[in-house]
Amino acid sequence: MEPSIDPAVWKVLDAYHARIESERPRIRRAVEEGTFDATIDEFLLPVGPESGRLLNILAKSLKAPTILELGTSYGYSTVWLAEAARASGGRVVTMELSEKKSAYARDMSKKAGLSDVVDFRVGDAVTMIDELSEGLDFVLVDLWKSLYEPCLAKFHPKLRSGAIVVSDNMIEPASAREAVMKYQAAIRSKPKMTSILVPVGSGLEISRYDA
């Protein structure tokens, strides 16, 4: 536990970690039985503790950042980002297609005492990005891999100079390899964008935009 992070936040993160561990046998069984893809939404499949901590550190390096999270899921990374936003005077806008997942994430955010800095939105991310103002300082891309490129096309024009973009699942799972490699090529081809792949968690592409 880091002294700078509120105990209420750690309590919620620990609850997530306990759920992750409890679901491992079910996930293995679903993979073995070939039912994983059909039941994937039942499982908590977050960025993981190391990636969460890195997201938190990167977001805290920015002053009063506007943070966009694409793919709330059950809200694990939302908590890490919201803790950073509160500490640095920023806010988080998080988007999720599933109302059920978003509701769970809202509840966990409230338990962590972070709901005041998070704007939960439910719907199609590609469409909802259009509703955002310019001036994004941090973006986490962690939704269906086929949507990485369409989302990039939408949020890229809204990035503020110095913005950081973190994209998950760049190494694993192997089934997403083709889609994420196309995305990697796309974001690295953007003018004034520097990018590096780091072997943390399932592989993170960390990019910085300097206008």
URRA-V792037 format. One record per backbone hydrogen bond with DSSP energy under -0.5 kcal/mol. CO is the residue of the C=O (numbers start at 0). NH is the residue of the N-H. E is the energy in kcal/mol with one decimal. If there is no record, write none. Layout:
BEGIN
[[CO	NH	E] [CO	NH	E]]
END
This chain:
BEGIN
[[1	4	-1.7] [5	8	-0.9] [5	9	-1.8] [6	10	-2.3] [7	11	-1.5] [8	12	-2.5] [9	13	-2.8] [10	14	-1.6] [11	15	-2.1] [12	16	-2.6] [13	17	-2.3] [14	18	-1.9] [15	19	-2.6] [16	20	-2.2] [17	21	-2.2] [18	22	-1.7] [19	23	-0.8] [20	23	-0.7] [22	26	-2.4] [23	27	-2.5] [24	28	-2.3] [25	29	-2.4] [26	30	-2.4] [27	31	-2.5] [28	32	-2.3] [29	33	-0.6] [29	34	-2.3] [29	35	-1.2] [30	33	-0.7] [34	38	-1.3] [35	38	-0.7] [35	39	-0.8] [38	41	-2.2] [39	42	-1.4] [42	44	-0.8] [47	51	-2.8] [48	52	-2.6] [49	53	-2.1] [50	54	-2.7] [51	55	-2.2] [52	56	-2.3] [53	57	-2.7] [54	58	-2.7] [55	59	-1.9] [56	60	-0.7] [57	60	-0.9] [58	61	-1.3] [61	63	-0.6] [64	66	-0.7] [64	90	-2.3] [65	136	-2.5] [65	137	-1.5] [66	68	-0.5] [66	92	-3.3] [67	69	-0.6] [67	139	-2.7] [68	70	-0.8] [68	94	-2.6] [69	141	-2.4] [71	74	-2.2] [74	78	-1.6] [75	79	-1.4] [76	80	-2.6] [77	81	-3.0] [78	82	-2.4] [79	83	-1.5] [80	84	-2.5] [81	85	-2.7] [82	86	-1.9] [83	87	-1.7] [84	88	-0.7] [84	89	-3.5] [85	88	-0.7] [87	63	-2.3] [90	66	-2.7] [91	93	-0.5] [91	118	-3.0] [92	68	-2.9] [93	120	-2.6] [94	70	-2.2] [94	71	-1.7] [95	122	-2.0] [96	98	-0.6] [97	101	-2.2] [98	102	-2.5] [99	103	-1.9] [100	104	-2.5] [101	105	-2.5] [102	106	-2.1] [103	107	-2.2] [104	108	-2.4] [105	109	-2.3] [106	110	-2.2] [107	111	-1.7] [108	113	-2.8] [108	114	-0.6] [109	112	-1.4] [113	116	-1.8] [114	117	-1.3] [116	91	-2.9] [117	119	-0.7] [118	93	-2.4] [120	95	-2.0] [122	124	-0.6] [123	127	-2.6] [124	128	-2.4] [125	129	-0.5] [126	129	-0.9] [127	130	-1.3] [128	131	-1.6] [135	159	-2.9] [136	163	-2.2] [137	67	-3.1] [138	140	-0.6] [138	165	-3.2] [139	69	-3.2] [139	141	-0.7] [140	167	-2.4] [143	146	-2.2] [144	147	-1.3] [146	150	-2.4] [147	151	-2.4] [148	152	-2.2] [149	153	-1.0] [150	154	-2.9] [151	155	-2.4] [154	157	-1.6] [155	158	-1.6] [157	134	-2.3] [157	135	-2.9] [159	162	-2.0] [162	208	-2.7] [163	138	-2.3] [164	206	-3.1] [165	140	-3.0] [166	204	-2.4] [172	175	-1.5] [173	176	-1.6] [175	179	-2.4] [176	180	-2.2] [177	181	-1.6] [178	182	-1.9] [179	183	-2.8] [180	184	-2.3] [181	185	-2.0] [182	186	-2.9] [183	187	-2.2] [184	188	-1.0] [186	189	-0.8] [189	192	-1.3] [191	209	-2.7] [193	207	-2.9] [195	197	-0.5] [195	205	-3.0] [197	199	-2.1] [197	203	-2.5] [199	202	-2.2] [201	170	-2.5] [201	171	-2.3] [202	169	-2.4] [203	197	-3.0] [203	205	-0.7] [204	166	-2.2] [204	206	-0.6] [205	195	-2.1] [206	164	-2.9] [207	193	-2.6] [207	209	-0.5] [208	161	-3.8] [208	162	-0.6] [208	210	-0.6]]
END
